[in-house]
């Protein structure tokens, strides 16, 4: 692998407003549809269900803050699980995240064009949806900084529109009274309060989609910005989602909300402020839903690039443009979304199941990553910690929402599997490709024996491919670990990496080489004959400069260099080490 392609280059980091806008356009656009869903399924308890979701999101602030603070690298749940468990389990989380982004992009683009069609009936929705996806593909290929400028403009316009709608609604109620609100609040719900809250809460969980996006491009954010994006998204969801649902109950009979499900806020604007406000909200909906498409492209770009660096996906995806963007990833994602649009013929109800189940599963796996981080990487420094009670309560609430959504729409689960299983199969093929190639090699050799070697050239090529894959050397920096820890390193490398070469490096400073280290390595060399162990000692100081120098000299990318779990005294954060992985 070309070493120069292993480190993404973004010349300019994103500040608080830009980072909040990129992920905020996704999560704040949820009020356009989640307010109606919460009322349809929860009746008068809809606003309460949305407040409960905001409470769950508050718990996830500290969960995300702890994991990303300890492991400040792109990838979200994938990165959390990659540094705490096996690569395969981490890849499952990545597949779910990619599916979530795919569904978000297609649904948001289509809904945006439906709103635009309401304003300008001449717009062909299907073709315009493809055009919108192509536009944001081109924008992200130009670079994340250029994308952020547009995201900020969309975000500010959306927030101003919601404030205008709120003001118009309050002014309308001041003149017409709250009789409609009182009537709706006194209307009993089918199945009782418990059932209404369960289904309302499950439906309202759609309102937190996008919260996971910030973790997927954390490396492009300025230092200290990430926790601020979590705070800002939580405030927006906690204020606007329950407020819009309450305002809807004050303006519209709850039984009629379902009739305006696709454009509830636009209808509220027309009723409270007139046609001009309804049109403004429709324009805002089209624009902010377009912003959610941008979030999907940026999020999937960071995640897939990280997976490709870890050899979970084909390396050709890492090819960069003159602007330093991984344009092949963005083009592939665009083609995937367009193919989904053609397969569904523009009827996106089926994709709603993929959308809901994927992102809820991603957040559940992120909670699991937090638990594993606490157990396996307890000494890893982190700026904040989520208590065990916080993690358990948050994951339990998320599991309830996941089960509730499956119960409300059981057909969605099977549609979800139709997309999820092929995605997992692709990753399985990549992670077991040497085994598959070896099997192919065995079959071919058997055919050669029977057919007098007609396929000899093919077997030579496959053997060369296997040898080229296994030739990727990895590095483990030891602090004089005991034999048990060194054995864990060998087990991890044998199970997770396609290689037969490892350098064990000891940096000599004020401490001499431990007496037993060479003896332990000789023992391991005999215990693992399939792996060539090279022991290297050198003078120096462990840090980013040494890693960069060794990476250049040895032609080994930093993400194939491993360390044991550092303690509180480590002078450098993991983000400064260029992708060095914690494996013990």
Buried (B, 14 or more C-beta within 10 A) or exposed (E): BEEEBBBBEBEEBBBBBBBBBBBBBBBBBBBBBBBBBBBBBBBBBBBBBBBBBBBBBBBBBBBBBBBBBBBBBBBBBBBBBBBBBBBBBBBBBBBBBBBBBBBBBBBBBBBBBBBBBBEEEEBEBEEBBBEBBBBBBBBBBEBBBBBBEBBBEBBEBBBEBBEBBBEBBEEBBEEEEEEBBEBBBEEEBEEEBEBBBBBBBBBBBBBBBBBBBBBBBBBBBBEEBBBBBBBBBBEBBBBBBBBBBBBBBBBBEBEEBEEBBBBBBBBBBBBBBEEEBBBBBBBBBBBBBBBBBBBBBBBBBBBBBBBBBBBBBEEEBBEBEEBEBBBBBBBBBBEBBBEBBEEBEEEBEBBBBBBBBBBBBBBBBBBBBBBBBBEBBEEBBBBBBBEEEBBEBBBEBBEBBBEBBBEBBEEBBEBBBEBBEEBBEBBBEBBBBBEEBBEBBEEBBEBBEEEEEEBEEBBEEBBEBBEEBBEBBBBBBBEBBEBEBBBBBBEBBBEBBBBBBBBBBBBEEEEEEBEEBBEBBEBBBEEBEEBEBEBEEEEEEBBBEBBBEBBEEBEBBBBBBBBBBBEEEBEEBBBEBBBBBBBB
